[in-house]
Amino acid sequence: MKLLRFVLRLFLVVPWILFGLVCVGLVYPLIGHKSRAWLNRRWSRCLMAFCGLRVVLKGEPRLTGPVLMVANHVSWIDIFVLNSARATSFVAKSEIRSWPIIGWLVAGAGTLFIERGQRHAVHAMGESMQARFKQGDAVGLFPEGTTSEGFELLPFHASLFEPARAAAVEIQPVALRFLQHGKRSGYAAFVGEESLVANLWRVLGVTGLAVEVVFLPPLPARHPDGSLPTRLELSHQARDAILSAL
């Protein structure tokens, strides 16, 4: 049955991905910003349905205006799950760009790739994030810097909180809770040395997968005395908020 489910879902997913690539290459350059955002949301929702993943949105996501969405990181799925709620430009490691198919899609959808280990990478990424905020866009950040099974939270890297702090842009923590048959599960996690193909085999061949996307209250932009929080304070506040919801 697992093989049959995998094959059936693959017959849905592959044409949908090809359609997405066509949209990125041919349609996106011809349509406006709002139309691209709408298409991104609808495409992501359908992709998750074709993968057999039920997405449950909780809380109140910021659907308009610039915002930095900060989430825990479990899988390649996370990007499309969050895009199904609001079109979001994600900060991601440059290695993802070279992934077959998934890398092409997220690049075409506006992902911001950071060259880890490069001297000026954080500064350049900060400028790219500022440009997206000025356009009124949402930017997504996985500040753990890697994936986990979703039960615990690794320390956050605070440096990429600075562009939002400097621009006084809202920072909204988001908790991603994966479940299988109604119980918390790390089954869909893309961790360690597992290949993307192996993870797809597991995800597309199983039943009962769901993810709860919990949008938590945005962080206070200022202290009670009116002073601005530091990026380290913001990273700690975001981490504490997400950890409390996992």
C-alpha positions in Angstrom: 0.0 0.0 0.0 2.9 2.4 0.7 4.2 1.9 -2.7 0.8 2.5 -4.3 0.3 5.6 -2.3 3.7 6.9 -3.2 3.1 6.3 -6.9 -0.3 7.9 -6.9 0.9 11.0 -5.1 3.9 11.2 -7.3 1.6 11.3 -10.3 0.0 14.3 -8.7 3.1 16.0 -7.4 5.3 15.8 -10.5 2.9 17.6 -12.9 2.1 20.2 -10.2 5.8 20.9 -9.7 6.2 21.2 -13.5 3.3 23.6 -13.5 5.0 25.6 -10.8 8.3 25.8 -12.7 6.4 27.0 -15.8 4.7 29.7 -13.6 8.0 30.8 -12.1 9.7 31.0 -15.5 6.9 32.3 -17.8 4.0 33.6 -15.7 5.7 35.4 -12.8 7.5 37.9 -15.0 4.2 38.9 -16.6 2.0 39.4 -13.6 2.1 41.9 -10.7 3.3 41.4 -7.1 -0.1 40.7 -5.6 -0.9 38.1 -8.3 2.4 36.3 -7.7 1.6 36.2 -4.0 -1.8 34.8 -4.6 -0.5 32.2 -7.0 2.2 31.2 -4.6 -0.3 30.6 -1.8 -2.7 28.6 -3.9 0.1 26.5 -5.4 1.6 25.8 -2.0 -1.7 24.7 -0.6 -2.3 22.3 -3.4 1.2 20.9 -3.2 0.7 20.0 0.5 -2.6 18.4 -0.3 -1.1 16.3 -3.1 1.7 15.2 -0.7 -1.0 14.0 1.7 -0.2 16.6 4.4 -3.1 18.3 6.2 -2.2 21.9 7.2 -4.0 23.4 10.2 -3.6 27.1 10.8 -3.9 28.5 14.3 -3.6 32.0 15.7 -3.6 35.2 13.7 -0.9 35.5 11.0 0.1 38.9 9.8 -1.4 38.9 6.3 -0.5 42.4 5.3 2.5 44.7 5.6 6.1 43.9 6.3 6.8 41.2 8.9 9.6 38.8 9.8 8.1 35.3 10.4 10.4 33.3 12.7 9.8 29.5 12.9 11.4 26.3 14.1 12.7 24.2 11.3 11.7 20.5 10.7 11.7 19.8 7.0 11.8 21.1 3.4 8.0 21.1 3.9 8.1 24.1 6.2 8.6 26.6 3.4 5.5 25.5 1.5 3.4 25.2 4.7 4.1 28.8 5.6 3.7 30.0 2.0 0.2 28.4 2.1 -0.8 31.0 4.7 1.0 34.0 3.2 3.5 34.3 0.4 6.9 34.6 2.2 10.5 35.2 1.0 12.6 32.8 3.1 16.2 33.2 4.2 17.8 29.8 3.4 21.3 28.3 3.1 22.7 28.5 -0.4 23.0 24.7 -0.6 19.2 24.5 -1.1 19.5 26.3 -4.4 21.3 23.3 -5.8 18.6 20.8 -4.7 16.9 19.3 -7.8 13.4 20.7 -8.3 12.8 21.9 -4.8 15.7 24.3 -5.1 14.5 25.7 -8.4 11.0 26.2 -7.0 12.0 28.1 -3.8 14.5 30.2 -5.8 11.8 31.2 -8.3 9.4 32.0 -5.4 11.8 34.6 -4.1 13.9 32.8 -1.5 16.9 34.8 -0.2 20.0 32.5 -0.2 22.8 33.2 2.3 26.4 32.0 1.6 27.4 30.7 5.0 31.0 31.2 5.9 31.3 34.2 3.6 32.6 37.4 5.2 30.0 39.8 4.0 27.1 37.3 3.8 25.1 38.6 6.8 25.5 42.2 5.7 24.3 41.4 2.1 21.4 39.4 3.4 20.4 42.2 5.7 20.2 44.6 2.7 18.1 42.1 0.8 15.7 41.7 3.7 15.4 45.4 4.1 14.5 45.7 0.4 11.7 43.1 0.8 10.4 44.9 3.9 10.2 48.2 2.0 8.0 46.4 -0.6 5.6 45.4 2.3 6.6 41.7 2.0 6.8 38.9 4.6 10.3 37.4 5.1 10.7 34.0 6.7 13.6 32.9 9.0 14.6 29.6 10.5 17.1 30.9 13.1 18.2 27.5 14.3 20.1 27.2 11.1 19.3 23.6 10.7 16.5 21.1 11.1 15.4 19.0 14.0 12.6 16.5 14.7 10.5 19.3 16.1 10.2 18.4 19.7 13.0 20.6 21.0 14.5 23.9 19.9 18.1 24.6 19.1 19.8 27.9 20.0 18.9 30.8 17.7 21.3 32.8 15.6 20.5 36.4 16.4 22.3 38.3 13.6 19.4 38.1 11.0 17.0 39.6 13.5 18.8 42.9 13.0 17.2 44.0 9.7 13.7 43.7 11.2 14.8 45.4 14.4 16.5 48.3 12.6 13.4 48.8 10.4 11.0 48.5 13.3 9.3 45.6 11.4 7.0 43.3 13.4 8.5 39.9 14.3 6.0 37.1 14.6 7.1 33.7 16.1 5.6 30.7 14.5 5.6 27.1 15.9 5.4 24.2 13.5 4.0 21.0 15.2 4.0 17.9 13.0 1.6 15.1 13.8 0.8 11.6 12.5 -2.6 10.2 13.2 -3.2 13.0 15.7 -0.1 12.5 17.8 3.1 14.5 17.7 5.6 12.9 15.4 9.0 13.4 13.9 8.2 11.1 11.0 8.4 13.9 8.4 11.6 15.5 9.7 14.4 16.0 7.2 17.4 15.6 9.5 20.9 14.2 9.5 22.3 12.6 6.4 19.0 11.5 4.9 18.7 12.4 1.2 15.8 14.4 -0.2 14.7 11.4 -2.3 14.5 9.2 0.8 12.5 11.8 2.7 10.1 12.1 -0.2 9.6 8.3 -0.2 8.6 8.4 3.5 6.4 11.5 3.3 4.5 10.5 0.1 4.0 6.9 1.1 2.5 7.5 4.6 -1.0 8.4 5.8 -2.2 10.7 8.6 0.5 13.4 8.4 -0.5 16.9 9.5 1.2 20.0 10.6 -0.2 22.6 13.0 1.0 26.1 12.1 0.7 28.2 15.3 1.0 31.9 14.7 2.0 33.5 18.0 1.6 37.2 19.0 4.2 39.5 17.5 7.0 40.5 19.7 6.8 44.0 21.4 8.7 46.5 19.2 9.9 48.5 22.3 10.5 48.1 26.0 8.1 49.8 28.4 10.5 52.7 28.7 10.5 53.2 24.9 13.9 51.8 24.2 14.5 49.3 21.4 15.3 45.7 22.3 18.6 44.3 21.0 18.7 41.6 18.4 19.8 39.1 21.1 16.8 40.0 23.2 14.5 39.5 20.2 16.0 36.2 19.4 15.5 35.0 23.0 11.9 36.3 23.1 11.1 34.5 19.8 12.7 31.3 20.9 10.9 31.3 24.3 7.6 31.9 22.5 8.0 29.1 20.0 9.4 26.7 22.7 6.3 27.3 24.8 4.1 26.3 21.9 5.9 23.1 20.8 
